[in-house]
Amino acid sequence: FSWLWAVLCAIFVLSAEEGESLKLSDIHRIMGQILDQHAGTTQVSEKILQNALIHYIDQFDPNHIYLLHGERASYIHLNEEEAKTVKEKYQKGDFSYFARLNQLIANSIARSRTMRAQIEKDEKKTLFGKEIPKVAKEEWAADLKELKLRLIAAMMSWMRARTFSTQTSPSQKIEALEGAWQQEENETLFQKQDGSPLSQGEKDSLWTTRILKALAASLDAHTSFYKTGEAYDIRLRLQKQFEGIGIAIKQKPEGFVISRILEGSPAEKNGQIQPGDLLVQVDGATTDSLTFSHLMEILHDPKRGTLSLTLKHVSCS
């Protein structure tokens, strides 16, 4: 593979042997190469590592529907001795703090699945009520009661953002939600889509990638680490040469959202696609079960002469 990251709006490429997977032992080497291109930073400091723990959490739970404030706080407010220990372990190639985060994340997913099952069984009417509970998006739940409210709001937002047929029952909508959410959760848990575990090599590569993403993001707001498939879209957008229809997409709880229309692109000339629109179908096939990387493959496929997109405008109910 080639591993790419964007630094200060430029793309830098690391090359590895074809078919090689990342390992934890690669982290120091790759971070060294990133730091070589990063002005003002020569080593991974205690501050960078502490910020990396924060980014590691936030890349798992960006919408604050899994973790409690106190659970997150125990990792983002390290005392001087704890910060020193994290750095010493990092220098020795010991990533046990991230392993502890993995366990916290796994526990939160198990809790969320239990809470969702209870909500779906006992509070189905609430899920299909008129008003979505109002929650502060930037805050974290202080207790399980608040976490449950945030979860209900996210579930309602997800289902309302989807285009279901008039014959789709509430139970079928819930089933669709669980299918999509559990697929993402399984990847976080180092599992395949069917819930079976990844091989040790696949798990190590995925975990290493997550740690590198967190470390790179901790350097500054302009630095990110991407695997080849992820970097493809980033590179084209930075160069304003997004082959195809000319849209930038972000994955959010409600689905795939158009985040930007590229200047001079077919999408801009069309005039009907707007930032904030939800992409619900591609060539008649629903996007509900697609991963972000799979969607990118479809949109970038040079064999497709035309694409038919079904969008849901943000103003539509």
Salt bridges, closest charged atoms under 4 A:
ASP26 OD2 - LYS23 NZ 3.99
ASP26 OD1 - ARG29 NH2 3.37
ASP58 OD1 - ARG72 NE 3.25
GLU71 OE2 - ARG111 NH1 2.84
ASP94 OD2 - LYS89 NZ 3.46
GLU123 OE2 - LYS148 NZ 2.36
GLU178 OE2 - ARG116 NE 2.78
GLU185 OE1 - ARG113 NE 2.70
GLU185 OE2 - ARG116 NH1 2.76
ASP220 OD2 - HIS38 NE2 2.52
GLU230 OE1 - LYS213 NZ 3.00
ASP233 OD2 - ARG237 NE 3.00
ASP277 OD1 - HIS313 ND1 2.89
ASP283 OD2 - ARG304 NH1 2.56
ASP288 OD1 - ARG162 NE 2.59
ASP301 OD2 - ARG304 NE 3.94
